[in-house]
Amino acid sequence: MPIHFDGEFSGAIFDFLKSKMGISIAYAITEICALSHSEEMGQNAVNVLGSEIILLKQLHFDETDRPVFYSLDYLKNSVFKLFIKRE
């Protein structure tokens, strides 16, 4: 049976899920995207964060590999580093 919450909360979503819903996020699958300035949400992010930002599209899963929520995270390039090892 799906679990849902009707109402408001404040603070960190991971803390809320754990303490109020009993859901522990185990991992997320993330797509890292160059931000398109033509998208409405992209333009809003540019207005708030500046022009050098990236978008993380993430699907978060619990400990049983069940998808819990989807998020769009806009981050400034200056606070995000990515290292890739290719063999």
N, CA, C and O atoms as a Maestro MAE file, in Angstrom:
{
 s_m_m2io_version
 :::
 2.0.0
}

f_m_ct {
 s_m_title
 :::
 protein
 m_atom[348] {
  # First column is atom index #
  i_m_mmod_type
  r_m_x_coord
  r_m_y_coord
  r_m_z_coord
  i_m_residue_number
  s_m_chain_name
  s_m_pdb_residue_name
  s_m_pdb_atom_name
  i_m_atomic_number
  :::
  1 25 0.844 -1.182 0.000 1 A "MET " " N  " 7
  2 3 0.000 0.000 0.000 1 A "MET " " CA " 6
  3 2 0.886 1.240 0.000 1 A "MET " " C  " 6
  4 15 1.802 1.337 0.817 1 A "MET " " O  " 8
  5 25 0.635 2.180 -0.890 2 A "PRO " " N  " 7
  6 3 1.436 3.406 -0.913 2 A "PRO " " CA " 6
  7 2 1.250 4.222 0.355 2 A "PRO " " C  " 6
  8 15 0.159 4.286 0.922 2 A "PRO " " O  " 8
  9 25 2.316 4.829 0.777 3 A "ILE " " N  " 7
  10 3 2.272 5.727 1.929 3 A "ILE " " CA " 6
  11 2 2.279 7.150 1.391 3 A "ILE " " C  " 6
  12 15 3.077 7.481 0.514 3 A "ILE " " O  " 8
  13 25 1.399 7.987 1.911 4 A "HIS " " N  " 7
  14 3 1.404 9.381 1.491 4 A "HIS " " CA " 6
  15 2 1.165 10.266 2.700 4 A "HIS " " C  " 6
  16 15 0.690 9.813 3.741 4 A "HIS " " O  " 8
  17 25 1.500 11.524 2.545 5 A "PHE " " N  " 7
  18 3 1.371 12.501 3.608 5 A "PHE " " CA " 6
  19 2 0.599 13.689 3.085 5 A "PHE " " C  " 6
  20 15 0.975 14.282 2.074 5 A "PHE " " O  " 8
  21 25 -0.476 14.042 3.762 6 A "ASP " " N  " 7
  22 3 -1.246 15.233 3.418 6 A "ASP " " CA " 6
  23 2 -0.954 16.289 4.476 6 A "ASP " " C  " 6
  24 15 -1.286 16.111 5.648 6 A "ASP " " O  " 8
  25 25 -0.347 17.362 4.068 7 A "GLY " " N  " 7
  26 3 -0.048 18.421 5.021 7 A "GLY " " CA " 6
  27 2 1.251 19.107 4.687 7 A "GLY " " C  " 6
  28 15 1.765 18.990 3.575 7 A "GLY " " O  " 8
  29 25 1.777 19.822 5.658 8 A "GLU " " N  " 7
  30 3 2.992 20.592 5.474 8 A "GLU " " CA " 6
  31 2 4.073 20.095 6.429 8 A "GLU " " C  " 6
  32 15 3.782 19.469 7.448 8 A "GLU " " O  " 8
  33 25 5.307 20.382 6.084 9 A "PHE " " N  " 7
  34 3 6.424 20.120 6.977 9 A "PHE " " CA " 6
  35 2 7.508 21.135 6.697 9 A "PHE " " C  " 6
  36 15 7.494 21.803 5.663 9 A "PHE " " O  " 8
  37 25 8.444 21.249 7.615 10 A "SER " " N  " 7
  38 3 9.589 22.121 7.397 10 A "SER " " CA " 6
  39 2 10.840 21.359 7.789 10 A "SER " " C  " 6
  40 15 10.778 20.372 8.522 10 A "SER " " O  " 8
  41 25 11.981 21.828 7.291 11 A "GLY " " N  " 7
  42 3 13.238 21.160 7.596 11 A "GLY " " CA " 6
  43 2 13.678 20.257 6.466 11 A "GLY " " C  " 6
  44 15 13.183 20.360 5.344 11 A "GLY " " O  " 8
  45 25 14.605 19.377 6.765 12 A "ALA " " N  " 7
  46 3 15.176 18.480 5.762 12 A "ALA " " CA " 6
  47 2 14.206 17.353 5.436 12 A "ALA " " C  " 6
  48 15 13.645 16.727 6.336 12 A "ALA " " O  " 8
  49 25 14.011 17.096 4.147 13 A "ILE " " N  " 7
  50 3 13.061 16.071 3.729 13 A "ILE " " CA " 6
  51 2 13.500 14.678 4.163 13 A "ILE " " C  " 6
  52 15 12.655 13.843 4.488 13 A "ILE " " O  " 8
  53 25 14.813 14.408 4.176 14 A "PHE " " N  " 7
  54 3 15.286 13.096 4.600 14 A "PHE " " CA " 6
  55 2 14.989 12.862 6.079 14 A "PHE " " C  " 6
  56 15 14.614 11.756 6.466 14 A "PHE " " O  " 8
  57 25 15.154 13.894 6.910 15 A "ASP " " N  " 7
  58 3 14.826 13.788 8.337 15 A "ASP " " CA " 6
  59 2 13.333 13.550 8.522 15 A "ASP " " C  " 6
  60 15 12.933 12.720 9.339 15 A "ASP " " O  " 8
  61 25 12.511 14.269 7.775 16 A "PHE " " N  " 7
  62 3 11.062 14.097 7.858 16 A "PHE " " CA " 6
  63 2 10.655 12.677 7.472 16 A "PHE " " C  " 6
  64 15 9.881 12.034 8.181 16 A "PHE " " O  " 8
  65 25 11.174 12.195 6.352 17 A "LEU " " N  " 7
  66 3 10.823 10.846 5.900 17 A "LEU " " CA " 6
  67 2 11.190 9.796 6.944 17 A "LEU " " C  " 6
  68 15 10.419 8.870 7.197 17 A "LEU " " O  " 8
  69 25 12.369 9.943 7.551 18 A "LYS " " N  " 7
  70 3 12.830 8.971 8.542 18 A "LYS " " CA " 6
  71 2 12.017 9.049 9.824 18 A "LYS " " C  " 6
  72 15 11.517 8.032 10.303 18 A "LYS " " O  " 8
  73 25 11.879 10.254 10.386 19 A "SER " " N  " 7
  74 3 11.246 10.393 11.696 19 A "SER " " CA " 6
  75 2 9.728 10.303 11.666 19 A "SER " " C  " 6
  76 15 9.128 9.743 12.584 19 A "SER " " O  " 8
  77 25 9.094 10.844 10.629 20 A "LYS " " N  " 7
  78 3 7.627 10.886 10.596 20 A "LYS " " CA " 6
  79 2 6.999 9.766 9.759 20 A "LYS " " C  " 6
  80 15 5.884 9.328 10.042 20 A "LYS " " O  " 8
  81 25 7.715 9.307 8.734 21 A "MET " " N  " 7
  82 3 7.139 8.318 7.832 21 A "MET " " CA " 6
  83 2 7.809 6.947 7.946 21 A "MET " " C  " 6
  84 15 7.317 5.966 7.389 21 A "MET " " O  " 8
  85 25 8.930 6.880 8.667 22 A "GLY " " N  " 7
  86 3 9.632 5.608 8.819 22 A "GLY " " CA " 6
  87 2 10.311 5.129 7.550 22 A "GLY " " C  " 6
  88 15 10.510 3.928 7.366 22 A "GLY " " O  " 8
  89 25 10.669 6.057 6.670 23 A "ILE " " N  " 7
  90 3 11.292 5.719 5.391 23 A "ILE " " CA " 6
  91 2 12.736 6.206 5.398 23 A "ILE " " C  " 6
  92 15 13.005 7.383 5.635 23 A "ILE " " O  " 8
  93 25 13.658 5.288 5.136 24 A "SER " " N  " 7
  94 3 15.070 5.650 5.031 24 A "SER " " CA " 6
  95 2 15.470 5.641 3.564 24 A "SER " " C  " 6
  96 15 15.292 4.641 2.869 24 A "SER " " O  " 8
  97 25 16.007 6.754 3.103 25 A "ILE " " N  " 7
  98 3 16.492 6.822 1.727 25 A "ILE " " CA " 6
  99 2 17.859 6.151 1.685 25 A "ILE " " C  " 6
  100 15 18.766 6.531 2.425 25 A "ILE " " O  " 8
  101 25 18.002 5.154 0.817 26 A "ALA " " N  " 7
  102 3 19.248 4.397 0.720 26 A "ALA " " CA " 6
  103 2 20.154 4.945 -0.379 26 A "ALA " " C  " 6
  104 15 21.375 4.971 -0.224 26 A "ALA " " O  " 8
  105 25 19.561 5.381 -1.489 27 A "TYR " " N  " 7
  106 3 20.361 5.877 -2.607 27 A "TYR " " CA " 6
  107 2 19.469 6.619 -3.583 27 A "TYR " " C  " 6
  108 15 18.244 6.607 -3.471 27 A "TYR " " O  " 8
  109 25 20.115 7.266 -4.547 28 A "ALA " " N  " 7
  110 3 19.382 7.954 -5.614 28 A "ALA " " CA " 6
  111 2 20.094 7.688 -6.933 28 A "ALA " " C  " 6
  112 15 21.321 7.602 -6.985 28 A "ALA " " O  " 8
  113 25 19.320 7.560 -7.978 29 A "ILE " " N  " 7
  114 3 19.835 7.508 -9.337 29 A "ILE " " CA " 6
  115 2 19.735 8.932 -9.870 29 A "ILE " " C  " 6
  116 15 18.660 9.532 -9.861 29 A "ILE " " O  " 8
  117 25 20.861 9.467 -10.335 30 A "THR " " N  " 7
  118 3 20.921 10.884 -10.690 30 A "THR " " CA " 6
  119 2 21.357 11.089 -12.130 30 A "THR " " C  " 6
  120 15 22.340 10.505 -12.586 30 A "THR " " O  " 8
  121 25 20.619 11.920 -12.833 31 A "GLU " " N  " 7
  122 3 21.017 12.387 -14.156 31 A "GLU " " CA " 6
  123 2 21.536 13.811 -13.989 31 A "GLU " " C  " 6
  124 15 20.834 14.675 -13.465 31 A "GLU " " O  " 8
  125 25 22.771 14.052 -14.437 32 A "ILE " " N  " 7
  126 3 23.377 15.375 -14.343 32 A "ILE " " CA " 6
  127 2 23.185 16.067 -15.683 32 A "ILE " " C  " 6
  128 15 23.615 15.558 -16.718 32 A "ILE " " O  " 8
  129 25 22.539 17.227 -15.664 33 A "CYS " " N  " 7
  130 3 22.158 17.906 -16.901 33 A "CYS " " CA " 6
  131 2 22.741 19.315 -16.980 33 A "CYS " " C  " 6
  132 15 22.789 20.042 -15.987 33 A "CYS " " O  " 8
  133 25 23.172 19.674 -18.158 34 A "ALA " " N  " 7
  134 3 23.484 21.075 -18.422 34 A "ALA " " CA " 6
  135 2 22.155 21.810 -18.474 34 A "ALA " " C  " 6
  136 15 21.205 21.340 -19.101 34 A "ALA " " O  " 8
  137 25 22.088 22.930 -17.836 35 A "LEU " " N  " 7
  138 3 20.824 23.656 -17.740 35 A "LEU " " CA " 6
  139 2 20.520 24.394 -19.028 35 A "LEU " " C  " 6
  140 15 21.361 25.110 -19.572 35 A "LEU " " O  " 8
  141 25 19.302 24.205 -19.501 36 A "SER " " N  " 7
  142 3 18.827 24.930 -20.668 36 A "SER " " CA " 6
  143 2 18.155 26.216 -20.214 36 A "SER " " C  " 6
  144 15 17.184 26.180 -19.457 36 A "SER " " O  " 8
  145 25 18.664 27.345 -20.669 37 A "HIS " " N  " 7
  146 3 18.114 28.635 -20.258 37 A "HIS " " CA " 6
  147 2 16.740 28.880 -20.868 37 A "HIS " " C  " 6
  148 15 16.030 29.792 -20.442 37 A "HIS " " O  " 8
  149 25 16.355 28.080 -21.859 38 A "SER " " N  " 7
  150 3 15.066 28.279 -22.502 38 A "SER " " CA " 6
  151 2 13.922 27.674 -21.693 38 A "SER " " C  " 6
  152 15 12.768 28.061 -21.875 38 A "SER " " O  " 8
  153 25 14.229 26.720 -20.793 39 A "GLU " " N  " 7
  154 3 13.180 26.119 -19.976 39 A "GLU " " CA " 6
  155 2 12.747 27.115 -18.900 39 A "GLU " " C  " 6
  156 15 13.578 27.838 -18.351 39 A "GLU " " O  " 8
  157 25 11.463 27.152 -18.603 40 A "GLU " " N  " 7
  158 3 10.959 28.106 -17.608 40 A "GLU " " CA " 6
  159 2 11.604 27.888 -16.254 40 A "GLU " " C  " 6
  160 15 12.057 28.847 -15.631 40 A "GLU " " O  " 8
  161 25 11.658 26.638 -15.777 41 A "MET " " N  " 7
  162 3 12.281 26.361 -14.484 41 A "MET " " CA " 6
  163 2 13.767 26.678 -14.536 41 A "MET " " C  " 6
  164 15 14.333 27.170 -13.560 41 A "MET " " O  " 8
  165 25 14.398 26.402 -15.665 42 A "GLY " " N  " 7
  166 3 15.806 26.733 -15.823 42 A "GLY " " CA " 6
  167 2 16.041 28.219 -15.711 42 A "GLY " " C  " 6
  168 15 17.000 28.652 -15.072 42 A "GLY " " O  " 8
  169 25 15.190 28.993 -16.315 43 A "GLN " " N  " 7
  170 3 15.332 30.456 -16.256 43 A "GLN " " CA " 6
  171 2 15.121 30.956 -14.837 43 A "GLN " " C  " 6
  172 15 15.820 31.870 -14.399 43 A "GLN " " O  " 8
  173 25 14.171 30.378 -14.107 44 A "ASN " " N  " 7
  174 3 13.966 30.766 -12.710 44 A "ASN " " CA " 6
  175 2 15.209 30.471 -11.881 44 A "ASN " " C  " 6
  176 15 15.602 31.282 -11.042 44 A "ASN " " O  " 8
  177 25 15.830 29.315 -12.110 45 A "ALA " " N  " 7
  178 3 17.053 28.962 -11.383 45 A "ALA " " CA " 6
  179 2 18.180 29.924 -11.715 45 A "ALA " " C  " 6
  180 15 18.933 30.327 -10.829 45 A "ALA " " O  " 8
  181 25 18.303 30.297 -12.986 46 A "VAL " " N  " 7
  182 3 19.331 31.252 -13.403 46 A "VAL " " CA " 6
  183 2 19.117 32.587 -12.707 46 A "VAL " " C  " 6
  184 15 20.077 33.219 -12.267 46 A "VAL " " O  " 8
  185 25 17.867 33.018 -12.604 47 A "ASN " " N  " 7
  186 3 17.560 34.289 -11.946 47 A "ASN " " CA " 6
  187 2 17.963 34.284 -10.473 47 A "ASN " " C  " 6
  188 15 18.390 35.307 -9.938 47 A "ASN " " O  " 8
  189 25 17.827 33.128 -9.820 48 A "VAL " " N  " 7
  190 3 18.134 33.029 -8.391 48 A "VAL " " CA " 6
  191 2 19.607 32.727 -8.151 48 A "VAL " " C  " 6
  192 15 20.233 33.357 -7.299 48 A "VAL " " O  " 8
  193 25 20.175 31.766 -8.895 49 A "LEU " " N  " 7
  194 3 21.520 31.266 -8.612 49 A "LEU " " CA " 6
  195 2 22.616 31.850 -9.494 49 A "LEU " " C  " 6
  196 15 23.796 31.757 -9.154 49 A "LEU " " O  " 8
  197 25 22.248 32.445 -10.611 50 A "GLY " " N  " 7
  198 3 23.249 32.920 -11.560 50 A "GLY " " CA " 6
  199 2 23.299 31.994 -12.761 50 A "GLY " " C  " 6
  200 15 22.566 31.007 -12.828 50 A "GLY " " O  " 8
  201 25 24.161 32.314 -13.703 51 A "SER " " N  " 7
  202 3 24.140 31.593 -14.977 51 A "SER " " CA " 6
  203 2 24.919 30.287 -14.975 51 A "SER " " C  " 6
  204 15 24.716 29.465 -15.868 51 A "SER " " O  " 8
  205 25 25.797 30.064 -14.014 52 A "GLU " " N  " 7
  206 3 26.607 28.863 -14.006 52 A "GLU " " CA " 6
  207 2 26.031 27.831 -13.041 52 A "GLU " " C  " 6
  208 15 26.495 27.692 -11.909 52 A "GLU " " O  " 8
  209 25 25.013 27.113 -13.507 53 A "ILE " " N  " 7
  210 3 24.365 26.108 -12.667 53 A "ILE " " CA " 6
  211 2 24.152 24.826 -13.455 53 A "ILE " " C  " 6
  212 15 24.143 24.819 -14.686 53 A "ILE " " O  " 8
  213 25 23.980 23.740 -12.708 54 A "ILE " " N  " 7
  214 3 23.650 22.448 -13.301 54 A "ILE " " CA " 6
  215 2 22.383 21.934 -12.637 54 A "ILE " " C  " 6
  216 15 22.003 22.384 -11.556 54 A "ILE " " O  " 8
  217 25 21.748 21.000 -13.291 55 A "LEU " " N  " 7
  218 3 20.511 20.413 -12.793 55 A "LEU " " CA " 6
  219 2 20.746 18.940 -12.513 55 A "LEU " " C  " 6
  220 15 21.252 18.213 -13.367 55 A "LEU " " O  " 8
  221 25 20.375 18.496 -11.304 56 A "LEU " " N  " 7
  222 3 20.396 17.082 -10.958 56 A "LEU " " CA " 6
  223 2 18.955 16.586 -10.924 56 A "LEU " " C  " 6
  224 15 18.147 17.058 -10.125 56 A "LEU " " O  " 8
  225 25 18.642 15.634 -11.792 57 A "LYS " " N  " 7
  226 3 17.333 14.980 -11.787 57 A "LYS " " CA " 6
  227 2 17.524 13.665 -11.047 57 A "LYS " " C  " 6
  228 15 18.270 12.796 -11.500 57 A "LYS " " O  " 8
  229 25 16.848 13.515 -9.899 58 A "GLN " " N  " 7
  230 3 17.133 12.377 -9.023 58 A "GLN " " CA " 6
  231 2 15.872 11.603 -8.662 58 A "GLN " " C  " 6
  232 15 14.831 12.181 -8.349 58 A "GLN " " O  " 8
  233 25 15.993 10.295 -8.713 59 A "LEU " " N  " 7
  234 3 14.945 9.408 -8.214 59 A "LEU " " CA " 6
  235 2 15.513 8.719 -6.983 59 A "LEU " " C  " 6
  236 15 16.493 7.980 -7.077 59 A "LEU " " O  " 8
  237 25 14.905 8.958 -5.836 60 A "HIS " " N  " 7
  238 3 15.379 8.453 -4.548 60 A "HIS " " CA " 6
  239 2 14.665 7.154 -4.199 60 A "HIS " " C  " 6
  240 15 13.454 7.026 -4.377 60 A "HIS " " O  " 8
  241 25 15.442 6.187 -3.696 61 A "PHE " " N  " 7
  242 3 14.920 4.860 -3.365 61 A "PHE " " CA " 6
  243 2 15.141 4.557 -1.887 61 A "PHE " " C  " 6
  244 15 16.075 5.062 -1.264 61 A "PHE " " O  " 8
  245 25 14.252 3.715 -1.338 62 A "ASP " " N  " 7
  246 3 14.424 3.285 0.050 62 A "ASP " " CA " 6
  247 2 15.294 2.027 0.097 62 A "ASP " " C  " 6
  248 15 15.844 1.605 -0.920 62 A "ASP " " O  " 8
  249 25 15.411 1.443 1.273 63 A "GLU " " N  " 7
  250 3 16.278 0.286 1.478 63 A "GLU " " CA " 6
  251 2 15.801 -0.974 0.766 63 A "GLU " " C  " 6
  252 15 16.564 -1.929 0.616 63 A "GLU " " O  " 8
  253 25 14.543 -0.984 0.326 64 A "THR " " N  " 7
  254 3 14.007 -2.142 -0.396 64 A "THR " " CA " 6
  255 2 13.945 -1.885 -1.899 64 A "THR " " C  " 6
  256 15 13.244 -2.593 -2.622 64 A "THR " " O  " 8
  257 25 14.671 -0.880 -2.366 65 A "ASP " " N  " 7
  258 3 14.722 -0.489 -3.780 65 A "ASP " " CA " 6
  259 2 13.401 0.059 -4.314 65 A "ASP " " C  " 6
  260 15 13.167 0.061 -5.523 65 A "ASP " " O  " 8
  261 25 12.546 0.519 -3.418 66 A "ARG " " N  " 7
  262 3 11.271 1.115 -3.806 66 A "ARG " " CA " 6
  263 2 11.479 2.602 -4.071 66 A "ARG " " C  " 6
  264 15 12.040 3.296 -3.224 66 A "ARG " " O  " 8
  265 25 11.041 3.115 -5.229 67 A "PRO " " N  " 7
  266 3 11.161 4.562 -5.472 67 A "PRO " " CA " 6
  267 2 10.276 5.336 -4.500 67 A "PRO " " C  " 6
  268 15 9.116 4.989 -4.283 67 A "PRO " " O  " 8
  269 25 10.848 6.393 -3.918 68 A "VAL " " N  " 7
  270 3 10.134 7.172 -2.901 68 A "VAL " " CA " 6
  271 2 9.744 8.539 -3.430 68 A "VAL " " C  " 6
  272 15 8.585 8.938 -3.314 68 A "VAL " " O  " 8
  273 25 10.698 9.267 -4.012 69 A "PHE " " N  " 7
  274 3 10.355 10.565 -4.570 69 A "PHE " " CA " 6
  275 2 11.352 10.968 -5.635 69 A "PHE " " C  " 6
  276 15 12.470 10.455 -5.699 69 A "PHE " " O  " 8
  277 25 10.922 11.898 -6.469 70 A "TYR " " N  " 7
  278 3 11.713 12.439 -7.570 70 A "TYR " " CA " 6
  279 2 12.006 13.892 -7.253 70 A "TYR " " C  " 6
  280 15 11.129 14.622 -6.792 70 A "TYR " " O  " 8
  281 25 13.244 14.313 -7.500 71 A "SER " " N  " 7
  282 3 13.588 15.702 -7.201 71 A "SER " " CA " 6
  283 2 14.382 16.325 -8.333 71 A "SER " " C  " 6
  284 15 15.072 15.640 -9.088 71 A "SER " " O  " 8
  285 25 14.268 17.630 -8.432 72 A "LEU " " N  " 7
  286 3 15.072 18.448 -9.334 72 A "LEU " " CA " 6
  287 2 15.883 19.380 -8.457 72 A "LEU " " C  " 6
  288 15 15.324 20.220 -7.752 72 A "LEU " " O  " 8
  289 25 17.201 19.236 -8.497 73 A "ASP " " N  " 7
  290 3 18.080 20.055 -7.668 73 A "ASP " " CA " 6
  291 2 18.955 20.919 -8.559 73 A "ASP " " C  " 6
  292 15 19.712 20.408 -9.384 73 A "ASP " " O  " 8
  293 25 18.848 22.228 -8.389 74 A "TYR " " N  " 7
  294 3 19.659 23.185 -9.131 74 A "TYR " " CA " 6
  295 2 20.836 23.585 -8.252 74 A "TYR " " C  " 6
  296 15 20.646 24.046 -7.126 74 A "TYR " " O  " 8
  297 25 22.056 23.408 -8.765 75 A "LEU " " N  " 7
  298 3 23.249 23.681 -7.978 75 A "LEU " " CA " 6
  299 2 24.193 24.605 -8.728 75 A "LEU " " C  " 6
  300 15 24.318 24.526 -9.950 75 A "LEU " " O  " 8
  301 25 24.849 25.472 -7.992 76 A "LYS " " N  " 7
  302 3 25.871 26.327 -8.590 76 A "LYS " " CA " 6
  303 2 27.087 25.464 -8.920 76 A "LYS " " C  " 6
  304 15 27.481 24.608 -8.128 76 A "LYS " " O  " 8
  305 25 27.672 25.691 -10.078 77 A "ASN " " N  " 7
  306 3 28.876 24.959 -10.465 77 A "ASN " " CA " 6
  307 2 29.976 25.106 -9.422 77 A "ASN " " C  " 6
  308 15 30.757 24.176 -9.218 77 A "ASN " " O  " 8
  309 25 30.051 26.241 -8.769 78 A "SER " " N  " 7
  310 3 31.133 26.508 -7.832 78 A "SER " " CA " 6
  311 2 31.060 25.665 -6.558 78 A "SER " " C  " 6
  312 15 32.056 25.565 -5.841 78 A "SER " " O  " 8
  313 25 29.918 25.059 -6.259 79 A "VAL " " N  " 7
  314 3 29.790 24.245 -5.046 79 A "VAL " " CA " 6
  315 2 29.597 22.769 -5.355 79 A "VAL " " C  " 6
  316 15 29.267 21.992 -4.459 79 A "VAL " " O  " 8
  317 25 29.795 22.372 -6.593 80 A "PHE " " N  " 7
  318 3 29.584 20.983 -6.986 80 A "PHE " " CA " 6
  319 2 30.778 20.518 -7.803 80 A "PHE " " C  " 6
  320 15 31.152 21.152 -8.790 80 A "PHE " " O  " 8
  321 25 31.372 19.410 -7.386 81 A "LYS " " N  " 7
  322 3 32.480 18.825 -8.127 81 A "LYS " " CA " 6
  323 2 32.124 17.396 -8.489 81 A "LYS " " C  " 6
  324 15 31.507 16.678 -7.702 81 A "LYS " " O  " 8
  325 25 32.512 16.998 -9.665 82 A "LEU " " N  " 7
  326 3 32.230 15.649 -10.149 82 A "LEU " " CA " 6
  327 2 33.535 15.028 -10.630 82 A "LEU " " C  " 6
  328 15 34.265 15.626 -11.420 82 A "LEU " " O  " 8
  329 25 33.819 13.830 -10.146 83 A "PHE " " N  " 7
  330 3 34.997 13.085 -10.563 83 A "PHE " " CA " 6
  331 2 34.528 11.784 -11.209 83 A "PHE " " C  " 6
  332 15 33.675 11.086 -10.662 83 A "PHE " " O  " 8
  333 25 35.079 11.469 -12.353 84 A "ILE " " N  " 7
  334 3 34.711 10.251 -13.079 84 A "ILE " " CA " 6
  335 2 35.991 9.488 -13.411 84 A "ILE " " C  " 6
  336 15 36.954 10.058 -13.925 84 A "ILE " " O  " 8
  337 25 35.984 8.223 -13.118 85 A "LYS " " N  " 7
  338 3 37.084 7.365 -13.525 85 A "LYS " " CA " 6
  339 2 36.571 6.454 -14.618 85 A "LYS " " C  " 6
  340 15 35.629 5.687 -14.418 85 A "LYS " " O  " 8
  341 25 37.206 6.549 -15.781 86 A "ARG " " N  " 7
  342 3 36.811 5.725 -16.931 86 A "ARG " " CA " 6
  343 2 37.956 4.791 -17.257 86 A "ARG " " C  " 6
  344 15 39.110 5.215 -17.335 86 A "ARG " " O  " 8
  345 25 37.646 3.541 -17.445 87 A "GLU " " N  " 7
  346 3 38.681 2.565 -17.799 87 A "GLU " " CA " 6
  347 2 38.336 1.855 -19.070 87 A "GLU " " C  " 6
  348 15 39.094 0.997 -19.522 87 A "GLU " " O  " 8
  :::
 }
 m_bond[347] {
  # First column is bond index #
  i_m_from
  i_m_to
  i_m_order
  :::
  1 1 2 1
  2 2 3 1
  3 3 4 2
  4 3 5 1
  5 5 6 1
  6 6 7 1
  7 7 8 2
  8 7 9 1
  9 9 10 1
  10 10 11 1
  11 11 12 2
  12 11 13 1
  13 13 14 1
  14 14 15 1
  15 15 16 2
  16 15 17 1
  17 17 18 1
  18 18 19 1
  19 19 20 2
  20 19 21 1
  21 21 22 1
  22 22 23 1
  23 23 24 2
  24 23 25 1
  25 25 26 1
  26 26 27 1
  27 27 28 2
  28 27 29 1
  29 29 30 1
  30 30 31 1
  31 31 32 2
  32 31 33 1
  33 33 34 1
  34 34 35 1
  35 35 36 2
  36 35 37 1
  37 37 38 1
  38 38 39 1
  39 39 40 2
  40 39 41 1
  41 41 42 1
  42 42 43 1
  43 43 44 2
  44 43 45 1
  45 45 46 1
  46 46 47 1
  47 47 48 2
  48 47 49 1
  49 49 50 1
  50 50 51 1
  51 51 52 2
  52 51 53 1
  53 53 54 1
  54 54 55 1
  55 55 56 2
  56 55 57 1
  57 57 58 1
  58 58 59 1
  59 59 60 2
  60 59 61 1
  61 61 62 1
  62 62 63 1
  63 63 64 2
  64 63 65 1
  65 65 66 1
  66 66 67 1
  67 67 68 2
  68 67 69 1
  69 69 70 1
  70 70 71 1
  71 71 72 2
  72 71 73 1
  73 73 74 1
  74 74 75 1
  75 75 76 2
  76 75 77 1
  77 77 78 1
  78 78 79 1
  79 79 80 2
  80 79 81 1
  81 81 82 1
  82 82 83 1
  83 83 84 2
  84 83 85 1
  85 85 86 1
  86 86 87 1
  87 87 88 2
  88 87 89 1
  89 89 90 1
  90 90 91 1
  91 91 92 2
  92 91 93 1
  93 93 94 1
  94 94 95 1
  95 95 96 2
  96 95 97 1
  97 97 98 1
  98 98 99 1
  99 99 100 2
  100 99 101 1
  101 101 102 1
  102 102 103 1
  103 103 104 2
  104 103 105 1
  105 105 106 1
  106 106 107 1
  107 107 108 2
  108 107 109 1
  109 109 110 1
  110 110 111 1
  111 111 112 2
  112 111 113 1
  113 113 114 1
  114 114 115 1
  115 115 116 2
  116 115 117 1
  117 117 118 1
  118 118 119 1
  119 119 120 2
  120 119 121 1
  121 121 122 1
  122 122 123 1
  123 123 124 2
  124 123 125 1
  125 125 126 1
  126 126 127 1
  127 127 128 2
  128 127 129 1
  129 129 130 1
  130 130 131 1
  131 131 132 2
  132 131 133 1
  133 133 134 1
  134 134 135 1
  135 135 136 2
  136 135 137 1
  137 137 138 1
  138 138 139 1
  139 139 140 2
  140 139 141 1
  141 141 142 1
  142 142 143 1
  143 143 144 2
  144 143 145 1
  145 145 146 1
  146 146 147 1
  147 147 148 2
  148 147 149 1
  149 149 150 1
  150 150 151 1
  151 151 152 2
  152 151 153 1
  153 153 154 1
  154 154 155 1
  155 155 156 2
  156 155 157 1
  157 157 158 1
  158 158 159 1
  159 159 160 2
  160 159 161 1
  161 161 162 1
  162 162 163 1
  163 163 164 2
  164 163 165 1
  165 165 166 1
  166 166 167 1
  167 167 168 2
  168 167 169 1
  169 169 170 1
  170 170 171 1
  171 171 172 2
  172 171 173 1
  173 173 174 1
  174 174 175 1
  175 175 176 2
  176 175 177 1
  177 177 178 1
  178 178 179 1
  179 179 180 2
  180 179 181 1
  181 181 182 1
  182 182 183 1
  183 183 184 2
  184 183 185 1
  185 185 186 1
  186 186 187 1
  187 187 188 2
  188 187 189 1
  189 189 190 1
  190 190 191 1
  191 191 192 2
  192 191 193 1
  193 193 194 1
  194 194 195 1
  195 195 196 2
  196 195 197 1
  197 197 198 1
  198 198 199 1
  199 199 200 2
  200 199 201 1
  201 201 202 1
  202 202 203 1
  203 203 204 2
  204 203 205 1
  205 205 206 1
  206 206 207 1
  207 207 208 2
  208 207 209 1
  209 209 210 1
  210 210 211 1
  211 211 212 2
  212 211 213 1
  213 213 214 1
  214 214 215 1
  215 215 216 2
  216 215 217 1
  217 217 218 1
  218 218 219 1
  219 219 220 2
  220 219 221 1
  221 221 222 1
  222 222 223 1
  223 223 224 2
  224 223 225 1
  225 225 226 1
  226 226 227 1
  227 227 228 2
  228 227 229 1
  229 229 230 1
  230 230 231 1
  231 231 232 2
  232 231 233 1
  233 233 234 1
  234 234 235 1
  235 235 236 2
  236 235 237 1
  237 237 238 1
  238 238 239 1
  239 239 240 2
  240 239 241 1
  241 241 242 1
  242 242 243 1
  243 243 244 2
  244 243 245 1
  245 245 246 1
  246 246 247 1
  247 247 248 2
  248 247 249 1
  249 249 250 1
  250 250 251 1
  251 251 252 2
  252 251 253 1
  253 253 254 1
  254 254 255 1
  255 255 256 2
  256 255 257 1
  257 257 258 1
  258 258 259 1
  259 259 260 2
  260 259 261 1
  261 261 262 1
  262 262 263 1
  263 263 264 2
  264 263 265 1
  265 265 266 1
  266 266 267 1
  267 267 268 2
  268 267 269 1
  269 269 270 1
  270 270 271 1
  271 271 272 2
  272 271 273 1
  273 273 274 1
  274 274 275 1
  275 275 276 2
  276 275 277 1
  277 277 278 1
  278 278 279 1
  279 279 280 2
  280 279 281 1
  281 281 282 1
  282 282 283 1
  283 283 284 2
  284 283 285 1
  285 285 286 1
  286 286 287 1
  287 287 288 2
  288 287 289 1
  289 289 290 1
  290 290 291 1
  291 291 292 2
  292 291 293 1
  293 293 294 1
  294 294 295 1
  295 295 296 2
  296 295 297 1
  297 297 298 1
  298 298 299 1
  299 299 300 2
  300 299 301 1
  301 301 302 1
  302 302 303 1
  303 303 304 2
  304 303 305 1
  305 305 306 1
  306 306 307 1
  307 307 308 2
  308 307 309 1
  309 309 310 1
  310 310 311 1
  311 311 312 2
  312 311 313 1
  313 313 314 1
  314 314 315 1
  315 315 316 2
  316 315 317 1
  317 317 318 1
  318 318 319 1
  319 319 320 2
  320 319 321 1
  321 321 322 1
  322 322 323 1
  323 323 324 2
  324 323 325 1
  325 325 326 1
  326 326 327 1
  327 327 328 2
  328 327 329 1
  329 329 330 1
  330 330 331 1
  331 331 332 2
  332 331 333 1
  333 333 334 1
  334 334 335 1
  335 335 336 2
  336 335 337 1
  337 337 338 1
  338 338 339 1
  339 339 340 2
  340 339 341 1
  341 341 342 1
  342 342 343 1
  343 343 344 2
  344 343 345 1
  345 345 346 1
  346 346 347 1
  347 347 348 2
  :::
 }
}
